[in-house]
Amino acid sequence: MIIVEAIRSTTPPAGKQPDHFEIEWYETSKSIIRRKTNGGLEMAIRKNSNKPLEDGDILWEDETTYVQVMIRPCECIVFQPKTMRDMGIICFEIGNKHIPIYIDAQDTVNVAYETPLYTLLERGGYEPRVESKKLLKTHLFQIHGR
């Protein structure tokens, strides 16, 4: 089955059985994704827009089932800068490495785990920790706007 665009609803249809199309956080912007759902349905997504897929997007539905996007949790470096100066310095350093920065509602910085970055943060006294989290677009810190 080929899906050209997501239905763009995150409200599950009443009375229908869910099936999940699992993707990694870095796949949300891909224009073509092909794999099986957790229920075994072969799917291919071909997007015509630049809008990334989001956790919970409904891709397809019939009379009994619907397929919903699920972003897999990944190993992340998580830390909370103590001052705005620290926030600026570390976001600059992470940005120089071209790693996406996700900042949640509690002003906690979340980035996909990589050992050199973890070591840099640890040596800088930022007290990083490793957690399994979903990196969601709603928490993405973007410098470039349109």
Secondary structure, DSSP 4 states (H G I P E B T S, - for coil): -EESS-----SPPTT-EEEEEEE-GGGTT-SEEEEE-TT--EEEEE-SSSPPP-TT-EEEE-SSEEEEEEEPPEEEEEE--SSHHHHHHHHHHHHHTT--EEE-TT--EEEE--HHHHHHHHHTT---EEEEE---GGGEE-S---
